[in-house]
Amino acid sequence: MKPSLRRLCQYLIATNMEVHFKIIGVLLIALALVHSIFPTYFNWNKELKTLSLINQQLMTIHTFFIALTVFLMGVLCLTSSSEMIGTSLGKKISLGLGIFWTIRLIIQFFGYSTKLWKGKKFETFMHLAFSLLWTYLSIIFLATYFK
């Protein structure tokens, strides 16, 4: 681990991790709720018409279950932060969540084309904001496991 990343992890561990879990819980619940605007914001009524029925339904149903999973992660962090931090099972769950969000961070840079955000102010801001969010989630969950 690089020295600066190690110092950041040590600082985060030294702070009250329960506060980070509560913040993460609120952020994940908000992120889950934001999924409800996807069909309207991304104009799915028009955009998905060219897809087969199975692909249309895959998009909507998978989006629902992603939102539900993220919502439940948030509830877990809000209601069980001390268990997530202080028990063997909680630390293993944190490791799994840390791996999940680290992979999501990698996908942010290698799964999406830069054409989607480069040179566009709002999209670039959102790309950076979510990159920071995925980084924060990854660090807190992994730091909890490796503490």
One Martini backbone bead per residue (centre of mass of N, CA, C, O) as a GRO file, in nm:
protein
  147
    1MET     BB    1   0.097   0.036   0.022
    2LYS     BB    2   0.080   0.350   0.002
    3PRO     BB    3   0.158   0.592   0.220
    4SER     BB    4  -0.089   0.784   0.171
    5LEU     BB    5  -0.305   0.562   0.192
    6ARG     BB    6  -0.226   0.464   0.471
    7ARG     BB    7  -0.281   0.732   0.618
    8LEU     BB    8  -0.577   0.748   0.545
    9CYS     BB    9  -0.663   0.482   0.680
   10GLN     BB   10  -0.563   0.557   0.964
   11TYR     BB   11  -0.745   0.801   0.997
   12LEU     BB   12  -1.019   0.658   0.956
   13ILE     BB   13  -0.980   0.457   1.190
   14ALA     BB   14  -0.946   0.678   1.416
   15THR     BB   15  -1.208   0.736   1.358
   16ASN     BB   16  -1.544   0.714   1.371
   17MET     BB   17  -1.683   0.458   1.196
   18GLU     BB   18  -1.984   0.494   1.255
   19VAL     BB   19  -2.012   0.757   1.104
   20HIS     BB   20  -1.944   0.645   0.825
   21PHE     BB   21  -2.180   0.440   0.818
   22LYS     BB   22  -2.404   0.651   0.836
   23ILE     BB   23  -2.332   0.807   0.586
   24ILE     BB   24  -2.348   0.569   0.393
   25GLY     BB   25  -2.641   0.499   0.445
   26VAL     BB   26  -2.758   0.763   0.333
   27LEU     BB   27  -2.626   0.753   0.053
   28LEU     BB   28  -2.748   0.478  -0.039
   29ILE     BB   29  -3.044   0.553  -0.012
   30ALA     BB   30  -3.033   0.788  -0.208
   31LEU     BB   31  -2.930   0.625  -0.450
   32ALA     BB   32  -3.172   0.437  -0.466
   33LEU     BB   33  -3.389   0.662  -0.514
   34VAL     BB   34  -3.269   0.774  -0.783
   35HIS     BB   35  -3.355   0.528  -0.961
   36SER     BB   36  -3.657   0.629  -1.006
   37ILE     BB   37  -3.561   0.845  -1.245
   38PHE     BB   38  -3.441   0.693  -1.487
   39PRO     BB   39  -3.673   0.658  -1.694
   40THR     BB   40  -3.705   0.964  -1.737
   41TYR     BB   41  -3.414   1.078  -1.773
   42PHE     BB   42  -3.350   0.836  -2.005
   43ASN     BB   43  -3.597   0.783  -2.184
   44TRP     BB   44  -3.722   0.477  -2.194
   45ASN     BB   45  -3.977   0.487  -2.368
   46LYS     BB   46  -3.797   0.542  -2.623
   47GLU     BB   47  -3.517   0.387  -2.601
   48LEU     BB   48  -3.649   0.081  -2.550
   49LYS     BB   49  -3.828   0.018  -2.806
   50THR     BB   50  -3.590  -0.126  -2.980
   51LEU     BB   51  -3.619  -0.345  -2.790
   52SER     BB   52  -3.679  -0.617  -2.662
   53LEU     BB   53  -3.874  -0.723  -2.415
   54ILE     BB   54  -3.652  -0.857  -2.244
   55ASN     BB   55  -3.461  -0.604  -2.241
   56GLN     BB   56  -3.657  -0.407  -2.115
   57GLN     BB   57  -3.705  -0.575  -1.853
   58LEU     BB   58  -3.415  -0.597  -1.762
   59MET     BB   59  -3.370  -0.298  -1.708
   60THR     BB   60  -3.598  -0.254  -1.497
   61ILE     BB   61  -3.550  -0.493  -1.302
   62HIS     BB   62  -3.247  -0.448  -1.244
   63THR     BB   63  -3.277  -0.165  -1.135
   64PHE     BB   64  -3.452  -0.240  -0.897
   65PHE     BB   65  -3.244  -0.445  -0.764
   66ILE     BB   66  -3.020  -0.245  -0.728
   67ALA     BB   67  -3.174  -0.048  -0.550
   68LEU     BB   68  -3.245  -0.252  -0.328
   69THR     BB   69  -2.955  -0.329  -0.253
   70VAL     BB   70  -2.857  -0.044  -0.182
   71PHE     BB   71  -3.069   0.009   0.033
   72LEU     BB   72  -2.988  -0.234   0.219
   73MET     BB   73  -2.704  -0.136   0.269
   74GLY     BB   74  -2.791   0.125   0.408
   75VAL     BB   75  -2.951  -0.002   0.638
   76LEU     BB   76  -2.720  -0.167   0.754
   77CYS     BB   77  -2.536   0.077   0.820
   78LEU     BB   78  -2.742   0.225   1.008
   79THR     BB   79  -2.829  -0.034   1.206
   80SER     BB   80  -2.514  -0.201   1.202
   81SER     BB   81  -2.236  -0.061   1.259
   82SER     BB   82  -2.115  -0.204   1.509
   83GLU     BB   83  -2.122  -0.491   1.381
   84MET     BB   84  -1.950  -0.427   1.128
   85ILE     BB   85  -1.694  -0.347   1.311
   86GLY     BB   86  -1.704  -0.573   1.579
   87THR     BB   87  -1.736  -0.827   1.392
   88SER     BB   88  -1.664  -1.091   1.203
   89LEU     BB   89  -1.907  -1.075   1.012
   90GLY     BB   90  -1.894  -0.771   0.958
   91LYS     BB   91  -1.611  -0.775   0.828
   92LYS     BB   92  -1.693  -0.964   0.595
   93ILE     BB   93  -1.904  -0.779   0.478
   94SER     BB   94  -1.709  -0.542   0.432
   95LEU     BB   95  -1.535  -0.687   0.231
   96GLY     BB   96  -1.752  -0.736   0.020
   97LEU     BB   97  -1.822  -0.433  -0.015
   98GLY     BB   98  -1.538  -0.343  -0.092
   99ILE     BB   99  -1.520  -0.510  -0.349
  100PHE     BB  100  -1.769  -0.407  -0.490
  101TRP     BB  101  -1.683  -0.094  -0.493
  102THR     BB  102  -1.414  -0.137  -0.638
  103ILE     BB  103  -1.532  -0.247  -0.897
  104ARG     BB  104  -1.706   0.002  -0.952
  105LEU     BB  105  -1.467   0.194  -0.980
  106ILE     BB  106  -1.336   0.055  -1.224
  107ILE     BB  107  -1.584   0.082  -1.412
  108GLN     BB  108  -1.585   0.392  -1.424
  109PHE     BB  109  -1.310   0.380  -1.613
  110PHE     BB  110  -1.356   0.093  -1.804
  111GLY     BB  111  -1.681   0.076  -1.884
  112TYR     BB  112  -1.688   0.374  -1.968
  113SER     BB  113  -1.708   0.609  -2.186
  114THR     BB  114  -1.574   0.927  -2.235
  115LYS     BB  115  -1.809   1.030  -2.421
  116LEU     BB  116  -2.020   1.068  -2.180
  117TRP     BB  117  -1.830   1.323  -2.029
  118LYS     BB  118  -1.637   1.456  -2.207
  119GLY     BB  119  -1.691   1.807  -2.223
  120LYS     BB  120  -1.910   1.781  -1.986
  121LYS     BB  121  -1.997   1.926  -1.708
  122PHE     BB  122  -2.208   1.748  -1.563
  123GLU     BB  123  -2.088   1.466  -1.634
  124THR     BB  124  -1.811   1.520  -1.507
  125PHE     BB  125  -1.909   1.573  -1.224
  126MET     BB  126  -2.047   1.295  -1.185
  127HIS     BB  127  -1.800   1.123  -1.234
  128LEU     BB  128  -1.637   1.240  -0.995
  129ALA     BB  129  -1.840   1.198  -0.766
  130PHE     BB  130  -1.860   0.886  -0.801
  131SER     BB  131  -1.563   0.826  -0.769
  132LEU     BB  132  -1.552   0.930  -0.476
  133LEU     BB  133  -1.769   0.746  -0.360
  134TRP     BB  134  -1.637   0.471  -0.431
  135THR     BB  135  -1.381   0.529  -0.272
  136TYR     BB  136  -1.502   0.569   0.006
  137LEU     BB  137  -1.639   0.296   0.032
  138SER     BB  138  -1.390   0.121  -0.008
  139ILE     BB  139  -1.217   0.227   0.226
  140ILE     BB  140  -1.407   0.176   0.464
  141PHE     BB  141  -1.459  -0.127   0.425
  142LEU     BB  142  -1.160  -0.220   0.410
  143ALA     BB  143  -1.063  -0.091   0.676
  144THR     BB  144  -1.248  -0.258   0.855
  145TYR     BB  145  -1.126  -0.533   0.791
  146PHE     BB  146  -0.802  -0.447   0.831
  147LYS     BB  147  -0.806  -0.346   1.143
   0.00000   0.00000   0.00000
